[in-house]
Amino acid sequence: MKFTLQHTDKLSKARAGELTTAHGTIKTPIFMPVGTAGSVKAVHQYELKEQINAQIILGNTYHLYLRPGLDTLEKAGGLHQFNGWDRPILTDSGGYQVYSLSEVRKISEEGVTFRSHIDGSKHLFTPENVMDTQRTIGADIIMAFDECTPYPCEYGYARRSMEMTHRWLKRCCVHLDHTKPKYGYEQSLFPIVQGSVYKDLRKQSAEVIASFDRDGNAIGGLSVGEPAENMYEITDLVCDILPKDKPRYLMGVGTPINILENIALGVDLFDCVMPTRNARNGMLFTKNGIINIRNEKWKNDFSAIEADSDLLADKKYTKAYLRHLMHAKEILGAQIATLHNLHFYLWLVSEAREQIISGNFYDWKKIMVKKLAHRL
């Protein structure tokens, strides 16, 4: 993998770059649609490529490990061959799912024992077998195994968890470096900075993570309920420590405003289920603010979803029609809304990139943040 830093904003830490992988080049900053089980919900692969222009998608190690399972994925030739996506893929390590399965998992130095949410069967994730699992899935970018601490989190627990995450990282690196990729192309490992909202722990973790000198770095544990102010403070601190010549990935973040503010702090990659999940519930993100399409006010609004969008669905279907589909629980409603939201998120990071390159990002961001907070 190769990362080239092309431009840096003069009034903020925002960056524009290019990230080259075996399955294509990614122009950063970028948003990654979440394809948890090998599919971005309610969207065809050709729509992701041709209409939304997604440059990279995310797959989930925990879910893919359980279903369809590693045997099927390996026989298919990896996730790219299995789902027909020929652009880059990033897989998370399962650490966040471990966090979310707090009632049915046990954490030890060895790893994490958990029960499947599907059938209750017992499984063990270790740093070593998570590397093997991601080898089999075949993503271009794979994540180190970590523990994602909850919020709020006591200082002592956050410190012990962070230190274990660092020990797990060393095991991930040793194991990965002694194995080979399965499908003829290299995979890049990203370590994950942890430490909850404690600045001294985050500083320590960022320094340790950077010392491993991997292809890129991630910041985890900042989408678990903490105030946005804490997120921005920690991201600002960590980005000052992580190497400038490597991509930075803020995991699980977030709203359009979160993304713009964190781009300004030096983050390059984002992912979040918000645009897809909220779309299925009728929330649309637009250039002028947020629309709850289920509201009565749109019942007889026959204007386009977003008039100046270059997405066909936004011009072809009206707000009134989309509201009708949502209330009728028609699948098409979820499809149209999801296409719109993903297209908007990809437009947002693409426009941010253009503004960074042109030298206007700082002023543009201030204007956009005010607009995006408005509820229409």
C-alpha positions as CSV (number, residue, x, y, z in Angstrom):
1,M,0.0,0.0,0.0
2,K,1.2,3.5,-0.8
3,F,-0.1,6.8,0.7
4,T,0.8,10.1,-0.9
5,L,0.0,13.3,0.9
6,Q,-0.9,15.9,-1.8
7,H,-2.3,19.0,-0.1
8,T,-2.7,20.4,3.4
9,D,-5.1,23.2,4.3
10,K,-3.4,26.4,5.5
11,L,-5.9,27.2,8.2
12,S,-6.6,23.7,9.6
13,K,-5.0,20.3,9.6
14,A,-7.2,19.0,6.8
15,R,-5.4,16.9,4.2
16,A,-5.9,15.6,0.7
17,G,-4.1,12.5,-0.4
18,E,-4.1,9.3,-2.4
19,L,-4.1,5.8,-1.0
20,T,-3.1,3.1,-3.4
21,T,-4.1,-0.6,-2.8
22,A,-4.1,-3.8,-4.9
23,H,-7.7,-3.1,-5.8
24,G,-7.5,0.6,-6.7
25,T,-6.6,4.1,-5.6
26,I,-8.6,5.9,-3.0
27,K,-8.7,9.7,-2.9
28,T,-8.8,11.0,0.6
29,P,-10.5,12.2,2.7
30,I,-13.0,9.4,2.1
31,F,-16.1,7.8,3.6
32,M,-16.5,4.0,3.5
33,P,-20.0,2.6,3.3
34,V,-20.5,-0.2,5.8
35,G,-21.1,-3.6,4.2
36,T,-21.3,-5.6,7.5
37,A,-22.1,-9.0,6.1
38,G,-20.5,-8.5,2.7
39,S,-23.3,-6.2,1.4
40,V,-24.1,-2.5,1.9
41,K,-27.8,-2.8,3.0
42,A,-30.4,-1.9,0.3
43,V,-27.7,-1.1,-2.4
44,H,-26.5,-3.1,-5.4
45,Q,-22.8,-3.3,-6.1
46,Y,-23.2,-1.5,-9.4
47,E,-25.0,1.4,-7.7
48,L,-22.2,1.7,-5.2
49,K,-19.7,2.0,-8.1
50,E,-21.6,3.8,-10.9
51,Q,-24.0,6.1,-9.0
52,I,-22.4,6.6,-5.6
53,N,-18.8,6.2,-6.7
54,A,-17.8,4.4,-3.5
55,Q,-14.0,3.9,-3.6
56,I,-13.8,1.5,-0.7
57,I,-16.3,-0.4,1.4
58,L,-16.1,-2.0,4.8
59,G,-16.7,-5.6,5.8
60,N,-17.1,-7.0,9.3
61,T,-14.8,-9.8,10.5
62,Y,-17.1,-11.0,13.2
63,H,-20.2,-11.3,11.0
64,L,-18.4,-12.7,8.0
65,Y,-16.6,-15.3,10.3
66,L,-20.0,-16.5,11.5
67,R,-21.8,-16.3,8.2
68,P,-21.1,-17.3,5.5
69,G,-18.0,-18.6,7.3
70,L,-14.4,-18.9,6.4
71,D,-14.7,-22.1,4.4
72,T,-17.1,-20.6,2.0
73,L,-15.1,-17.4,1.6
74,E,-11.9,-19.2,1.0
75,K,-13.5,-21.5,-1.6
76,A,-14.8,-18.3,-3.3
77,G,-11.4,-16.8,-3.4
78,G,-12.0,-14.2,-0.8
79,L,-14.7,-11.5,-0.2
80,H,-13.9,-9.6,-3.5
81,Q,-14.7,-12.7,-5.5
82,F,-17.6,-13.7,-3.3
83,N,-19.5,-10.4,-3.4
84,G,-18.3,-9.2,-6.8
85,W,-16.7,-5.9,-5.5
86,D,-13.5,-5.2,-7.4
87,R,-12.5,-2.1,-5.5
88,P,-10.7,-1.9,-2.1
89,I,-12.2,-3.4,1.0
90,L,-11.4,-2.7,4.7
91,T,-12.3,-5.2,7.4
92,D,-12.5,-4.4,11.1
93,S,-11.1,-6.9,13.5
94,G,-14.3,-7.8,15.5
95,G,-13.2,-5.7,18.5
96,Y,-16.2,-3.4,18.3
97,Q,-18.5,-6.5,18.2
98,V,-16.7,-7.8,21.3
99,Y,-17.6,-4.5,23.0
100,S,-21.2,-4.8,21.9
101,L,-21.6,-8.4,23.1
102,S,-20.8,-7.5,26.7
103,E,-23.4,-9.9,28.0
104,V,-22.1,-13.0,26.2
105,R,-18.3,-12.6,26.1
106,K,-15.3,-13.0,28.4
107,I,-12.0,-11.1,27.8
108,S,-8.7,-12.5,28.9
109,E,-5.1,-12.1,27.9
110,E,-5.5,-14.9,25.4
111,G,-8.3,-13.2,23.6
112,V,-12.1,-13.1,23.7
113,T,-14.5,-15.9,24.2
114,F,-18.0,-15.1,23.0
115,R,-21.2,-16.7,21.9
116,S,-22.7,-16.3,18.5
117,H,-25.7,-14.0,18.2
118,I,-27.0,-16.4,15.5
119,D,-27.1,-19.8,17.3
120,G,-25.4,-19.3,20.7
121,S,-22.3,-21.4,19.7
122,K,-19.1,-20.6,21.6
123,H,-16.0,-19.1,19.8
124,L,-12.6,-17.7,20.6
125,F,-11.0,-14.7,18.9
126,T,-7.3,-14.2,19.5
127,P,-4.9,-11.7,17.9
128,E,-3.5,-14.6,15.9
129,N,-6.7,-16.2,14.6
130,V,-8.2,-12.8,13.8
131,M,-5.2,-12.1,11.5
132,D,-5.8,-15.5,9.9
133,T,-9.5,-14.7,9.6
134,Q,-8.8,-11.5,7.8
135,R,-6.3,-13.2,5.6
136,T,-9.1,-15.5,4.5
137,I,-11.6,-12.7,4.0
138,G,-8.9,-11.0,1.8
139,A,-9.5,-7.3,2.6
140,D,-6.9,-4.8,1.4
141,I,-6.8,-3.1,4.8
142,I,-7.1,-5.2,7.9
143,M,-7.4,-4.0,11.5
144,A,-5.5,-5.1,14.6
145,F,-7.4,-6.9,17.3
146,D,-8.3,-4.5,20.1
147,E,-10.7,-4.0,23.0
148,C,-13.1,-1.1,22.5
149,T,-13.8,0.3,26.0
150,P,-17.3,1.6,26.8
151,Y,-18.2,5.2,27.7
152,P,-18.0,6.1,30.5
153,C,-15.0,4.1,31.5
154,E,-13.0,4.2,34.7
155,Y,-9.4,5.3,34.3
156,G,-7.9,2.1,35.7
157,Y,-9.9,-0.1,33.3
158,A,-9.1,2.2,30.3
159,R,-5.4,1.9,31.1
160,R,-5.4,-1.9,31.6
161,S,-7.4,-2.3,28.4
162,M,-5.1,-0.1,26.4
163,E,-2.0,-1.9,27.6
164,M,-3.6,-5.2,26.6
165,T,-4.5,-3.8,23.2
166,H,-0.9,-2.9,22.8
167,R,0.2,-6.5,23.7
168,W,-2.4,-7.9,21.3
169,L,-1.0,-5.6,18.6
170,K,2.5,-7.0,19.0
171,R,1.0,-10.5,18.6
172,C,-1.0,-9.4,15.5
173,C,2.2,-8.0,13.9
174,V,4.3,-11.1,14.7
175,H,1.7,-13.5,13.4
176,L,0.9,-11.5,10.3
177,D,4.5,-11.0,9.4
178,H,5.0,-14.8,9.6
179,T,2.1,-15.6,7.3
180,K,1.4,-14.9,3.6
181,P,-1.7,-13.4,2.0
182,K,-3.9,-16.1,0.3
183,Y,-5.0,-14.4,-2.9
184,G,-1.8,-13.0,-4.4
185,Y,-1.9,-9.4,-3.2
186,E,-0.6,-7.7,0.0
187,Q,-2.8,-6.7,2.9
188,S,-2.0,-3.7,5.1
189,L,-2.5,-3.8,8.9
190,F,-3.7,-0.7,10.8
191,P,-3.1,-0.6,14.6
192,I,-5.8,1.1,16.7
193,V,-5.3,3.9,19.2
194,Q,-7.3,3.4,22.4
195,G,-7.4,5.0,25.9
196,S,-11.0,6.2,26.3
197,V,-11.3,10.0,26.8
198,Y,-8.1,10.2,28.9
199,K,-5.6,12.4,27.2
200,D,-2.5,10.9,28.8
201,L,-3.6,7.4,27.8
202,R,-4.4,8.5,24.3
203,K,-1.0,10.2,24.0
204,Q,0.7,7.1,25.2
205,S,-1.3,4.8,22.9
206,A,-0.7,7.0,19.9
207,E,3.1,6.9,20.5
208,V,3.1,3.1,20.9
209,I,0.9,2.6,17.8
210,A,3.2,4.9,15.7
211,S,6.3,3.0,16.9
212,F,5.0,-0.2,15.1
213,D,5.5,1.7,11.8
214,R,2.6,-0.1,9.9
215,D,1.1,1.2,6.7
216,G,-1.6,3.3,8.4
217,N,-3.2,4.0,11.8
218,A,-6.7,4.0,13.3
219,I,-8.3,5.8,16.2
220,G,-10.9,3.7,17.9
221,G,-13.3,4.0,20.9
222,L,-14.6,7.5,19.9
223,S,-18.1,6.5,18.7
224,V,-19.4,4.9,21.9
225,G,-21.5,7.7,23.4
226,E,-18.9,10.3,24.5
227,P,-19.7,14.0,23.9
228,A,-18.5,15.4,20.5
229,E,-16.2,17.8,22.3
230,N,-14.3,14.9,23.8
231,M,-14.1,13.2,20.4
232,Y,-12.6,16.4,18.8
233,E,-10.1,16.9,21.7
234,I,-8.8,13.4,21.5
235,T,-8.7,13.3,17.7
236,D,-6.8,16.6,17.7
237,L,-4.3,15.2,20.2
238,V,-3.8,11.9,18.5
239,C,-3.4,13.3,15.0
240,D,-0.6,15.5,16.2
241,I,1.3,12.3,17.3
242,L,0.5,9.9,14.5
243,P,2.8,10.1,11.4
244,K,1.9,12.6,8.8
245,D,3.0,10.4,6.0
246,K,0.5,7.6,6.8
247,P,-3.3,7.6,6.5
248,R,-5.4,8.1,9.6
249,Y,-8.8,6.3,10.1
250,L,-11.3,7.4,12.6
251,M,-13.5,4.4,13.3
252,G,-17.3,4.5,13.4
253,V,-17.7,8.3,13.0
254,G,-20.2,9.8,12.3
255,T,-22.6,12.6,11.5
256,P,-21.8,14.8,8.5
257,I,-20.7,17.6,11.0
258,N,-18.5,15.1,12.8
259,I,-16.9,14.1,9.6
260,L,-16.1,17.7,8.5
261,E,-14.8,18.7,12.0
262,N,-12.5,15.6,12.1
263,I,-11.3,16.2,8.5
264,A,-10.2,19.6,9.8
265,L,-8.2,17.8,12.6
266,G,-6.3,15.6,10.1
267,V,-8.4,12.5,9.6
268,D,-8.4,10.8,6.2
269,L,-10.8,7.8,6.4
270,F,-14.2,7.4,8.0
271,D,-17.0,4.8,8.3
272,C,-20.4,4.7,9.9
273,V,-23.7,3.0,9.7
274,M,-25.6,6.3,10.1
275,P,-26.3,7.1,6.5
276,T,-27.7,3.6,5.8
277,R,-29.4,2.9,9.1
278,N,-31.0,6.4,9.3
279,A,-32.1,6.2,5.7
280,R,-34.1,3.1,6.4
281,N,-35.9,5.0,9.2
282,G,-36.6,8.0,7.0
283,M,-33.9,10.4,7.9
284,L,-32.2,12.1,4.9
285,F,-29.0,14.2,5.0
286,T,-28.9,17.0,2.5
287,K,-26.7,20.0,1.6
288,N,-29.2,22.3,3.4
289,G,-29.9,20.2,6.5
290,I,-31.8,17.1,7.7
291,I,-35.1,15.9,6.5
292,N,-37.4,13.5,8.3
293,I,-39.2,12.3,5.2
294,R,-41.9,10.6,7.3
295,N,-43.2,13.9,8.5
296,E,-46.7,15.2,7.4
297,K,-45.2,18.3,5.9
298,W,-43.8,16.3,2.9
299,K,-47.1,14.6,2.1
300,N,-47.9,16.8,-0.8
301,D,-44.4,18.1,-1.6
302,F,-43.8,17.1,-5.2
303,S,-40.3,18.6,-5.5
304,A,-37.2,16.6,-6.0
305,I,-35.5,15.0,-3.0
306,E,-32.5,17.3,-3.7
307,A,-32.8,19.4,-6.8
308,D,-29.1,20.1,-7.5
309,S,-28.0,16.5,-6.9
310,D,-26.5,14.5,-9.8
311,L,-28.1,11.3,-8.4
312,L,-30.9,10.1,-10.7
313,A,-33.1,9.0,-7.7
314,D,-32.9,12.5,-6.3
315,K,-34.3,14.0,-9.5
316,K,-36.7,11.3,-10.5
317,Y,-38.5,10.7,-7.2
318,T,-40.3,13.4,-5.2
319,K,-40.4,13.9,-1.4
320,A,-44.1,13.0,-1.4
321,Y,-43.5,9.7,-3.2
322,L,-40.6,8.7,-0.9
323,R,-42.8,9.6,2.1
324,H,-45.5,7.4,0.8
325,L,-43.1,4.5,0.2
326,M,-41.8,4.8,3.8
327,H,-45.3,4.8,5.3
328,A,-46.3,1.9,3.1
329,K,-43.2,0.0,4.2
330,E,-42.2,-0.6,0.6
331,I,-38.6,-1.8,0.1
332,L,-38.0,0.7,-2.6
333,G,-38.3,3.5,0.0
334,A,-35.3,2.2,1.9
335,Q,-33.4,1.8,-1.3
336,I,-34.0,5.3,-2.5
337,A,-33.3,6.8,0.9
338,T,-30.1,4.8,1.3
339,L,-28.8,5.7,-2.2
340,H,-29.4,9.4,-1.4
341,N,-27.7,9.3,2.0
342,L,-24.6,7.4,0.8
343,H,-24.4,9.7,-2.3
344,F,-24.5,12.7,0.0
345,Y,-21.8,11.4,2.3
346,L,-19.5,10.6,-0.7
347,W,-20.3,14.1,-2.1
348,L,-19.4,15.7,1.2
349,V,-15.9,14.1,1.5
350,S,-15.3,14.7,-2.2
351,E,-16.2,18.3,-2.0
352,A,-14.1,18.7,1.2
353,R,-11.2,17.3,-0.8
354,E,-11.7,19.8,-3.6
355,Q,-11.9,22.7,-1.1
356,I,-8.7,21.5,0.6
357,I,-6.9,21.5,-2.8
358,S,-8.3,24.9,-3.8
359,G,-7.4,26.4,-0.4
360,N,-10.9,27.2,0.7
361,F,-11.7,24.4,3.1
362,Y,-11.7,26.4,6.3
363,D,-14.3,28.9,5.2
364,W,-16.3,26.3,3.4
365,K,-16.5,24.1,6.4
366,K,-17.8,26.9,8.7
367,I,-20.6,27.5,6.3
368,M,-21.5,23.8,5.8
369,V,-21.5,23.0,9.5
370,K,-24.2,25.6,10.0
371,K,-26.3,24.3,7.1
372,L,-25.9,20.7,8.1
373,A,-27.2,21.3,11.6
374,H,-30.5,22.7,10.3
375,R,-33.6,20.5,10.4
376,L,-35.8,21.2,7.4
